[in-house]
Amino acid sequence: MTVSLHPRGAVVTAAGPHMRPALHDVALPTFRRWASRWGWTVLAHDLTSDGAGADDGAQSAKWAKLRLLREALQLHPLALWLDADVLLLRDDEDVSMHLHPEHFQALALESVPSEHRVNPNTGVWLLRSCPEALAFLDAVERAGPQPGPWADQGAVLAALGWNRGDERHHWARPGEGSIFLAGTSWLPPGWNQPFVEGRTDADCFNSTAASYDDRPRVPEPHALHFMGMTPAARYRAMAAVAGHTFASPQPALIPTPSAAPDDRGHLQSRPQL
């Protein structure tokens, strides 16, 4: 656990036996490097079980993030959930700069042209400690674990009033929207970019390897997400990428002394170059 005396927020993550090697060996060092740069603490939890695809262990592990986020928000002004299959490749930007001062959460949109879908992805999920965030987590829990591989993400879409498309989530798109949608900020795509290189169908579940070919991506993402892969394939791919750190394209965004979050996690002023 990385601890700051007065942390700006908490990075929260977790893994069970299948994903624990990837988290501890590969992902956590990148989380801790970023957190140390920006004065966040890292809360890494060991789960008793997890799995692959949409099996019971995998669904249970995905659903655990709601409890762990709620616990973190009781102690910290901000909580950033990172799935165990995410690598933080850059540390030149504090993700909280993308959370609107009056919004309670921020997510990135996942765009899959071959499946005609656009939807929030919960692999990178920023929440502010406030009543609206807790009410949203309540709504997600009321929706309950969803069938298929999107146990938590499907429930988040339901709570947002998103149109979830067909049973495979093809054609997922914005729907009528709930009261929570207006309080949601959207992270730049580079804060939750899918890993696409070298995928094979044997490595993937839920979506084919070809479905990743035309997904939007940026040249130097902050967060690379190895979504939709088997645990063994994830470890191999994450380990191959982890040794490479992108050069920062511009100076780090350094918050001024007055930019520390208040008791609701609001920044007092914008970060400046």
FENTA-V800767 format. One record per pair of residues at least 24 apart in sequence whose ideal C-beta (glycine too) atoms are under 10 Angstrom apart, sorted by the first residue. I is the first residue (numbers start at 1). GAP is how many residues later the second one is. Records with the same first field share a line. If there is no record, write none. Layout:
I->GAP, GAP
//
This chain:
1->27, 31, 40, 41, 42, 43
2->26, 29, 30, 31, 32, 33, 34, 38, 39, 40, 41, 42
3->32, 37, 38, 39, 40
4->31, 32, 34, 35, 36, 37, 38
5->34, 36
6->33, 35, 254, 255
7->28, 31, 32, 33, 34, 35, 68, 69, 70, 71, 254
8->27, 30, 31, 32, 33, 68, 69, 70, 72, 86, 88, 247, 251, 252, 253, 257, 259
9->26, 29, 30, 31, 32, 63, 64, 67, 68, 69, 70, 71, 85, 86, 87, 117, 118, 119, 120, 252, 256
10->25, 30, 31, 32, 33, 58, 59, 61, 62, 63, 65, 66, 67, 68, 69, 70, 71, 119
11->24, 27, 29, 30, 31, 32, 33, 61, 65, 67, 68, 69, 70, 71, 77, 84
12->29, 30, 31, 32, 33, 53, 56, 57, 59, 60, 61, 64, 67, 68, 69, 70, 113, 115
13->29, 30, 31, 32, 52, 55, 67, 68, 69, 70, 71, 72, 73
14->29, 30, 31, 32, 33, 36, 47, 48, 50, 51, 53, 54, 67, 68, 69, 70
15->29, 30, 31, 32, 35, 46, 49, 68, 69, 70, 216
16->29, 30, 31, 32, 33, 34, 35, 41, 42, 44, 45, 48, 68, 215
17->29, 30, 31, 32, 33, 34, 40, 44, 214
18->29, 31, 32, 33, 34, 37, 39, 40, 43, 66, 212, 213, 214, 216, 217
19->28, 31, 32, 33, 39, 42, 64, 65, 66, 212, 215, 216
20->24, 26, 27, 30, 64, 211
21->63, 210, 211, 213, 214, 217, 218
22->62, 63, 64, 65, 204, 209, 210, 212, 213, 214, 215, 216, 217, 220
23->59, 60, 61, 62, 63, 212, 215
24->60
25->210, 213, 214, 217
26->58, 59, 61, 200, 208, 209, 211, 212, 213, 214, 215, 216, 217
27->55, 56, 57, 58, 59, 60, 61, 199, 207, 211, 215
28->54, 56
29->58, 59, 213
30->52, 56, 57, 58, 59, 60, 61, 193, 194, 208, 211, 212, 215
31->49, 51, 53, 55, 56, 57
32->56
33->55, 57, 58, 212
34->46, 48, 54, 55, 56, 57, 58, 59, 60, 61, 188, 189
35->45, 53, 56
36->55
37->51, 53, 54, 55, 56, 57, 215, 217
38->53, 54, 55, 56, 57, 58, 214, 215, 216, 217
39->55, 216, 221
40->36, 38, 39, 40, 54, 55, 56
41->31, 34, 35
42->38, 40
43->25, 26, 28, 29, 32, 33, 36
44->38, 40
45->26, 27
47->37
50->34, 181
51->180
52->97, 153, 177, 178, 179, 180, 181, 182
53->95, 96, 151, 152, 153, 175, 177
54->92, 93, 94, 95, 96, 97, 151, 152
55->94, 150
56->95
58->91, 93, 147, 173
59->86, 87, 88, 89, 90, 91, 92, 93
60->85, 91
61->90, 91
62->60, 83, 84, 87, 88, 89, 90, 91, 92, 93
63->77, 78, 81, 82, 83, 88, 89, 92
64->87, 88
65->57, 58, 60, 72, 75, 86, 87, 88
66->56, 71, 72, 74, 75, 79, 85, 86, 89, 90
67->70, 74
69->36, 53, 56, 58, 64, 65, 68, 71
70->57, 59, 63, 64, 67, 68, 71
72->55, 57
73->54, 55, 56, 57, 60, 61, 64, 192
74->55, 60
75->54
76->51, 52, 53, 185, 189
77->51, 52, 53, 183, 184, 185, 186, 187, 188, 189
78->28, 48, 49, 50, 51, 55, 183, 186, 187, 188, 189
79->26, 46, 47, 48, 49, 50, 54, 186
80->26, 44, 45, 46, 47, 143
81->26, 41, 42, 43, 44, 45, 46, 71
82->41, 42, 43, 44, 110, 141, 143
83->38, 39, 40, 41, 42, 109, 140, 142, 143, 144
84->39, 142, 147, 150, 154
85->38, 110, 139, 140, 141, 142, 143, 144, 146, 149, 150, 152, 153
86->37, 38, 105, 106, 107, 109, 137, 138, 139, 140, 141, 152
87->108, 134, 135, 136, 137, 138, 139, 150, 151, 152, 154, 155, 157, 158
88->36, 103, 133, 134, 135, 136, 157
89->101, 104, 131, 132, 133, 134, 135, 152, 153, 155, 156, 157
90->100, 101, 130, 131, 132, 133, 134, 155, 156, 157, 158, 159, 162
91->131, 154, 155, 157, 161
92->128, 130, 154, 155, 156, 157, 158, 159, 160, 161, 162
93->95, 97, 98, 129, 155, 157, 159, 160, 178
94->158, 159, 160, 161, 165, 173, 177
95->29, 31, 92, 93, 96, 127, 128
96->30, 32, 159, 163, 165, 169, 170, 171, 175
97->156, 158, 162, 170, 173, 174
98->28, 87, 88, 89, 90, 93
99->27, 28, 29, 85, 86, 88, 162, 166, 167, 168
100->28, 83, 84, 85, 86, 166
101->27, 84, 163, 164, 165, 166, 167, 169
102->26, 30, 80, 81, 83, 164
103->25, 27, 29, 30, 79, 80, 81, 82, 83
104->24, 25, 26, 27, 28, 29, 30, 31, 32, 76, 79, 80, 81, 160, 161
105->25, 27, 28, 31, 32, 51, 55, 75, 78, 79, 80
106->78, 79, 80, 81, 82, 85
107->46, 49, 53, 77, 78, 79, 80, 84, 85
108->78, 79, 80, 81, 82, 83, 84, 85, 115, 117
109->65, 77, 78, 79, 80, 83, 107
110->43, 59, 62, 79, 82, 83, 84, 105, 106, 115, 117
111->78, 83, 103, 104, 105, 106
112->57, 58, 60, 82, 95, 99, 100, 102, 103, 104
113->98, 100, 101, 102, 103
114->56, 93, 94, 96, 97, 98, 99, 100, 101
115->50, 51, 53, 54, 55, 56, 57, 92, 93, 96, 100
116->49, 50, 54, 55, 56, 57
117->46, 47, 48, 49, 51, 52, 53, 54, 55, 56, 90, 94
118->44, 45, 47, 53, 54, 55, 56
119->31, 34, 35, 37, 38, 41, 43, 44, 45, 46, 50, 53, 54, 55
120->33, 36, 37, 40, 42, 52, 54, 61, 64, 66, 67, 72
121->29, 32, 35, 66, 71, 73, 104, 106
122->28, 29, 30, 31, 32, 33, 34, 35, 70
123->30, 69, 71, 100, 102, 103, 104
124->63, 67, 68, 69, 98, 99, 101
125->27, 28, 31, 62, 67
126->59, 61, 65, 139
127->138
128->55, 57, 133, 136, 137, 138
129->132, 134, 135, 136
130->53, 133, 134, 135, 136
131->133
132->47, 48, 51, 132
133->47, 50, 131, 132
135->24, 44, 45, 48
136->24, 42, 43, 44, 47, 48
139->39, 40, 41
140->40
148->58
149->56, 57, 58, 78, 79
150->56
156->24, 28
160->24
168->38, 39
169->37, 38
170->37, 41
187->35, 36
188->30, 33, 34, 35
189->26, 27, 28, 29, 32, 33, 34
190->26, 27, 28, 29, 30, 31, 32, 33, 34
191->27, 30, 31, 32, 34
192->29, 30, 31, 32, 33, 35
193->24, 25, 27, 28, 29, 30, 31, 32, 34
194->27, 30, 31, 32, 33, 34
195->26, 29, 30, 31, 32, 33, 34, 39, 42, 43, 45, 46
196->28
197->40, 43, 44
198->35, 38, 39, 42
199->27, 29, 30, 34, 38
200->29, 33
202->28, 31
203->25, 26, 27, 29, 30, 31, 33, 34
204->24, 25, 26, 29
205->24, 25, 28
219->27, 30
220->26, 27, 28, 29
221->25
222->24
//
